[in-house]
Amino acid sequence: MKNTIKIYLSLIIMALMAGACTDDEEEVVEEGNWIRRSSFEGVGRSGAVSFVSGSKAFVGLGFDGDDYITDFWSYSADDNFWVRVSDFPGVGRTGAVAFAVDGKGYVGTGYDGDGELSDFWEYDLASDSWSQLDDFEGSARYQAIGFAVQGNGYIGTGYDGNYLKDFWKFDTSTKQWEQIISLKGEKRRSGTAFVIGEDVYLGTGTNNGLYEIDFWQFDSDEEDWYELGDIYDEDEEYVVQRQASVSFQINGKGYISTGSYGANTNTTWEYNPSSDTWTEKSAFEGSGRTGAVSFTINGRAFVALGSNGADRFDDIWEFVPDQLLDDED
């Protein structure tokens, strides 16, 4: 009798375990494919910057675990090939911002190990040369957000000893700064933004140790902010909030991936601006990380670099949202 009871209990446990395995398998999201590409040829790092001009992305700066570095590299998606370009002439740094307009890249702010920075630089792709411009007129800061839209650059949020929400416009024709209306949501550092058409979508980051859940649209015509649905659902149908993540856009939709939410997360979420909704896509296939970079070249999106604790990465991955996950890539 005892043996019969033991066998019966064993069968129940095995059935429960099998059911759990089935549930886990069902939870794997397979929409979206990650493909590893040719590794970055510089040293692995976190807190780098990236910008795109024409058919190439430019990646540089960051912290390699020992030094704040100044090298810069260009990446051709068509050739899957890296080429070193002129080093950044300013001090090495992490947590800076970058954007590109009309064949020029712009890099500024950040942290050099001693303090926050406000210097601002222009990179001329045609001559492969750098020029120092007037300093960013906001406070020196790091872990801010920078983007370009309609021919102008913008820098805002970040940390200068205080969490920030102010925003500044850089007129690329006059090389002048102008303060615009601040982000209407919470102050934050380590947030992210992506551009779709002439609109910018901003969210994530932390303020006083809390992960922010508000999500905002910047109308570049009106230069004003409009609140959208939160990036967290109480029933946990979607949990997008995090810090030090990456974001990018492909074919009119935005994506947020990697970063930290208590611990490093690889989850990837797709944002549809027409319905203000989020859909989970396949998880980033590289090691979990924060402080990575992302860029989109001619409709192809890439995530590279970053860190997990003391480990600094030099890998790069392409994300294809309309393919199914293939672990063999």
MARTOR-39892 format. One record per residue: residue in one letter; z, y, x of N, C-alpha, C in turn. Coordinates in steps of 0.02 Angstrom, whole numbers, plus 50000, padded with zeros to 5 digits. Last residue first. Example, Ala and Ser with C-alpha at 12.3 -4.5 7.8 and 13.67 -1.06 7.14 Angstrom:
<pts>
S503544988850642503574994750684503945000250645
A503904971650660503904977550615503904983550660
</pts>
This chain:
<pts>
D482285157851077481985163851108482405166251167
E482995147851014482615145951073482295151951108
D483555152050897483985151650956483625149951020
D482915162550787482685156950827483085156850892
L482945169350625483315168050687483045161850722
L481385175150563481995171250556482295169950625
Q480795192350560480755185450582481405181750568
D481005205550530480645201550481480495194450504
P481685211850638482035210650574481675206150526
V481905208750797481335208550751481605206850682
F482525215950943482695213650876482085214250831
E482685211451113482275214551061482475211550994
W483845214651241483635210351186483215214451138
I484385213651409484065217551357483765212751306
D485755213851529485255210551488484975215351436
D486785217751609486125220551625485575217451583
F488535221951583487935217951571487305221751591
R490135219651652489595224351636488935220651634
D491785214451619491085212351629490605217851607
A493045218151586492815219951653492085218151665
G492665219751418493205219751467492935222151534
N491065220151411491575216251376492145215551425
S489755232551396490295229151431490735225251383
G488005237451418488645237051384489155233151424
L486235232451400486825234551439487475233951398
A485265235051248485355233151318486035235651344
V484095232351120484795233651136484925231051206
F482635238651035482945235051091483685237151098
A481225237950925481905240050940482225235550992
R479655244850892480015239150921480695241450946
G478965256250855479165251550803479515245250828
N478805262850981478235260950939478405255450889
I480365258751026479735260751056479165258151011
T482025262951013481455260350976480825263151006
F483595258051087483025262551082482465258951044
S485305258051143484765255351102484195260451102
V486665252451247486165257351227485655253951183
A488455248851235487765247151250487315253151234
G489835249851209489525254451257488825252451278
T490355232651197490375239551176489995243751227
R489975215551148490025221151195490115227751159
G489635197951157489935203651123490075209251171
S488085192651231488825192751231489065198751192
G486685191751115486995192451180487745192151175
E486285191650982486365185251016486645185751086
F486895199350836486645200350904486795194150945
A486645190350683487085193450733486725194050800
S485455194550556485725189850605486115193550660
K486095206250433485565202750468485865198250521
E486705212050277486845209050343486235205350369
T486335227550208486195220350206486325217450275
W486805241650109486835238050172486705230550161
T486075255950024486395249350026486345246150095
D485315266549969485985267749999486385261250000
S484025265149930484535262549884485245263749909
S483325271350031483095272449963483605270049912
P483875267150153484025273850128483815275050056
N484635252850197484055254950158484195261850128
Y485195245950347485305251050295484645253050263
E485855230950409485255234850394485405239650337
W486925225650540486835227650471486225232150464
T487635212950636487095217750631486965219250557
T489015207950739488685208350674488175214050674
N489765206150850489045205550858488665206350793
T491205214750911490845211650856490095211550871
N492755214550997492035215450999491705211650941
A494125218850887493845215250944493095216450943
G494245230550808494825226550827494675222450888
Y492745231550827493125232450766493745228050773
S491465237850931492135234950926492445236650859
G489725233750964490305238150957490945234250950
T488275227650869488755227350925489345232150912
S487315238550760487495232150789487975233150848
I486365245050627486955245950669487165239050694
Y484835252150573485205246250594485795248350637
G483745258250442484205259150498484605252950511
K481995258850400482675256450388483095257250451
G480705262450432481035265950378481725263450360
N480365253850543479995253850479480395256750421
I481915254650617481275251050618480975251450547
Q483145262650717482765262150655482115258450668
F484835260150776484125261350786483785260850719
S486395259950866486015260350805485285261950822
V487875252250934487205255050941486895255550872
S489625256950954489085252550934488415255550954
A490905262850966490495261451025489955256351012
Q491705255050823491615260550871491185258050929
R491535252050645491645249850714491605255950759
Q490995246650483491355251150526491525247950593
V490435237150400490005240050451490395244250501
V490545225150301491035228250345490645230850405
Y490225219950135489965222450198490515226150235
E491055213850049490355211650048489985214450108
E492395216850036492145214450100491455211150095
D492845223349930492795216049921492495212749983
E492705236249978493385233549969493385226049959
D491585239550107491655237550037492335234150029
Y491085252750211491555247150201491625245850127
I490395264150222490125258350258490605252450256
D490185273450067490565271250126490245265150158
G488695282550020489205277450008489555275350073
L488595299550085488315293450055488875288450041
E488605317150085488975310950091488625305350053
Y487635327850183487745325050116488065318150123
W487475343150273487695336250271487825334050199
D486105353450331486725352450294486855344950288
E484845359250357485375358850408486055358450374
E483765358650277484315362850255484855363650307
D483005350150360482715356250332483265361150312
S483815339350392483625343850446483275350150421
D485185333050322484535335650301484315340850352
F486085319450364485955326250385485255328150365
Q487205309150278486505310750289486455318150309
W488565298250319488295304750303487555305150318
F490035289250279489345288950303488975294950276
D491695283350320491245287950285490555287750318
I492565275850392492125272150347491645276750310
E493285274750556493035278750501492525274850458
Y494715266950610493995266250606493745270050544
L495995275750696495745272850634494995272450636
G496415282650809496515275450807496275272050744
N496005295850786496715294250790496845286750780
N494515289750736494905295950736495635294050733
T492955281950782493675281850768493955288950770
G491365275550719491805279250764492525278850742
T490215277850577490635273850623491055278450668
G488765288750558489385285550537489725281950594
L487285296250495487835296150544488445292850515
Y485585299150492486125295550459486665294150510
V484385311750462484825308350510485395305150471
D482665314450420483365314050402483755309950454
E481325313650437481635320050453482365320250434
G481245297150482480845302850460481165309350484
I482795293250526482255290450486481855296250458
V483885290850660483435295550626482895291650590
F485625287050677484925285250683484515289950640
A487175287450766486715290350717486015287650730
T488955284350790488255283250805487825286350750
G490525287550879490125286150820489395285050840
S491445291050978491115284550982490775282550917
R492565300550874492255299150939491935292250935
R492785312450739492705305750767492455305950839
K493305319550581493185320050653493125312950681
E492535315550422493085315450469492845316850541
G491255326250353491715320650350492265321250402
K490395336350379490885337450325491385331650318
L489995342950534490015336950494490555337750442
S489745360850526490055354850552489955348850506
I488275370550537488825368150496489095361550523
I487955375350709487765374450639488375371850601
Q487745385850848488195381550810487975381350737
E486435384950961486685388350902487145383550864
W485695387751121486135383951077486355388251019
Q484025388451189484645391551167485035386951120
K482705386451227483245383551268483925386551252
T481655389551148482015395151179482555392851228
S481195376751116480715381851135481055387751171
T482255368951077481905366951138481385372051159
D483795373251028483105375151015482705373851079
F485065363250979484725365551039483995366951023
K486505365250879485785364350881485505367150946
W488045356750856487675362050889486935360150892
F489535353550762488845351850781488485358050806
D491225346650756490745352150759490055349750780
K492185337150761491685336350708491175342050708
L493325328050872492895333650853492415331950796
Y494965325850936494395322950902493995328550869
N495435332851091495475333051018494865329450990
G494995330051210495725330551205495915331051131
D493725329851163493865334451218494615335151230
Y492515319351092493215320151110493295324751169
G491355318950951491585317451018492325318951028
T490195330250866490765325650867490985324250939
G488525333750929489125335050891489615329350895
I486915340550956487495337150986488105338850944
Y485165340150939485815341450908486345337450945
G483535347550964484065342850980484715344950948
N481955348650876482565351550903483075346050918
G480875342450814480765346450874481365349850903
Q481365334950706480945340750694480905345450755
V482735329250800482365328850738481985335450728
A483785319950908483255324950901482895323750835
F485535318150948484905315750920484415321550918
G487165312550996486595316951007485975313950975
I488905312450988488285309850959487735314950973
A490155308951118489865312851063489255309251036
Q490855304451228490795300151169490605304151107
Y491565320451282491215314051292491255309951229
R491485338051326491695332351286491335326051308
A491715355651322491575349651362491875343651327
S491275363751167491755361951218491515355951258
G489585370451156490195367851128490685366151184
E488515373551237488975378951219489585376651179
F487925366151384488065365151313488605370051293
D487335377451510487795372351485487785371951408
D485595379651543486245382451527486685376951496
L484905366151645484865371551596485555374551586
Q484165359351788484785360851753484685366851707
S482865347451790483055354551796483705355551758
W481985334051871482535336451830482655343851843
S480425324951864480895329551896481415332051845
D479145319351839479715315151860480235319451896
S478135326451783478265327651855478825323351882
A478135321251653477505321951689477615322751764
L479455321751607479145315251620478525315851663
D480765331151653480055331851640479715325251658
Y482355333051586481935328651628481215329451606
E483685344451590483045342751562482645338451612
W485455345151555484895344351600484265342351562
F487065352551559486505350351518485875350551560
D488885351251561488235352951590487675349551552
S490125347851518489715351651471489045353551500
L491385334651525490825338551553490445342151498
E493095330251558492525330751514492005335551544
G493645322251714493705326551655493065326651614
D493595311751805494095317151815494175321451753
G492635303351761493215300451791493775305351803
D491675310651693491525308551762492115305251798
Y490915310651535491555310251572491415307251640
G489845321351432490075315151463490735315851499
T488395332551430489095330751415489285324251450
G486645327451429487215331751441487865328851417
V484875327751435485485323951446486055328751459
Y483245325851374483815330351382484455326151385
G481515324551418482145321351400482715326251414
K479925328951356480505330851396481115326951371
G478895326351268478805324651338479365326851384
D479475331351142478855333651172478805332551247
V481135326951167480685330951125480085332851166
A482545315851165481905317951194481505321851142
F484275314251215483745314151165483115316651198
A485965309351249485285310651270484825310551210
V487675310651309487175310051256486485311651284
A488965300751394488545306751384488095305651323
G489795290251436489925293551372489545299951362
T489955293651613489895289051557490005293051493
R489175299251767489595299951708489495294151659
G488825308551918488815302551878489325302851822
V488235325551917488755320751934488675314451891
G486435327851925487115329851911487605324451933
P485185322151944485485325951999486195328351987
F484635305751916484945311551884485315315551937
D483255300052014483955299951996484165306351961
S481625296451954482075300851992482785300451967
V481475278851910481225285751913481735289951952
R481005261851923481505267051937481165273851942
V480415252051791480235255951850480775261251861
W480235236251709480655241951726480395245351790
F479345228351577479405229751648479795236251659
N478475224251471479135221051482479345222051555
D477325230351435477305226451497477945222651510
D477735236351314477105232551317477085227951377
A478885243151348478945237451303478315233151306
S479425249151497478825248451457478885242251414
Y480705259751547480545252951524479925253251480
S481395268351688480965268251629480785261051612
W482995273951747482455269051746482035269951683
F484125281951860483765281851797483155277251803
D485785283651932485095281351933484795281251862
T487125287451938486635292651922485915290051920
I488805281851891488165281351927487645286051898
Y490405279451938490015283051888489335284351920
D491015263551995490745270152006490405272851943
D491595251551947491865254852007491655262152012
G491005248751828491655245651842491985248551903
D489915256651811489795249651829490435245851843
F489445268151689489995265951733489905258551747
G488065280051668488525274751649489035273251702
L486275282851699486985284651700487425278751682
G484875277351593485225278951655485945280951644
V483235275051533483935272851530484275274551596
F481895277851428482215279751490482955278551484
A480435269751364481135271651357481415273351426
K478745273651319479255271451366479955273851346
S477705279251250477755271951249478305269251295
G478475294151207477855290351208477975282951204
S480115292651251479565297351248478915293351255
V481825290351217481145287651214480645293251212
F483395287751304482955291751261482245288851267
S485095283551336484385281651331484025286851289
V486525281051444486155284651393485435282151392
A488005270451463487395273651486487095277751429
G489165262951440489185270151431488585273851459
S489075250751573489215252751504489205260351501
R488035239851674488445245651662488595246451588
G487215231851813487495231651746487995237251736
V486015240651913486645237051908486885237151835
G484275239351863484845242551895485465238251888
E483405232051785483395230851857483925234651895
F483705222651638483735229151670483785228151745
S482725207851609483365211251621483265218051655
S481515205651487481635206251558482245210551572
R482285199551332481745202251372481965203051445
R482665188551200482865191351264482245193551304
I482675192251032482265189251086482465192551152
W483275188850873483415192250936483055188550992
N482775191250705482755187150765482875191450827
G483165189950534483145194150594483195189950656
E484185179850445483655184850437483685189850494
E485245171350448484665169550489484085174550482
V486955170050454486405174250430485805173150477
V488045157650408487625160050462487035163850434
E488655152350298488815159150314488395161850372
E488325139050293488015143450244488125150750260
E489135134050393488415134050404488065138850355
D490365135450331490225139250391489475139750403
D490205126150226490295133250210490135137550270
T490105114250299489545116350258489585123750242
C491365113850355490785114450399490185116950360
A492125112050240492215118150280491615119250325
G491685099550200491555105250157491615111750195
A492195092050304491465092250295491275098150252
M493545093950281493255096350344492495096950337
L493685087450157493825094650163493515097550225
A493355074450195492935077950146493035085450149
M494395071650282493705071750308493235075450261
I495455072150192495435076850248494725077450275
I495125061150109495185067950081495115073150136
L495195050550200494555052150168494555059150138
S496545050950230496055052250283495385054150253
L497105047250109497235053850135496725055650189
Y496635033850103496445038650051496535045850076
I497265028250213496525028550211496295033750161
K498585029650173498355032950234497605033650234
I498605021450058498745028750051498485032450112
T498365009050119497885011750070497975019250061
N499505007650196498855008250229498325011150182
K500445006250095500475011950139499815013150174
M500004994050042500005000050000500005006350043
</pts>
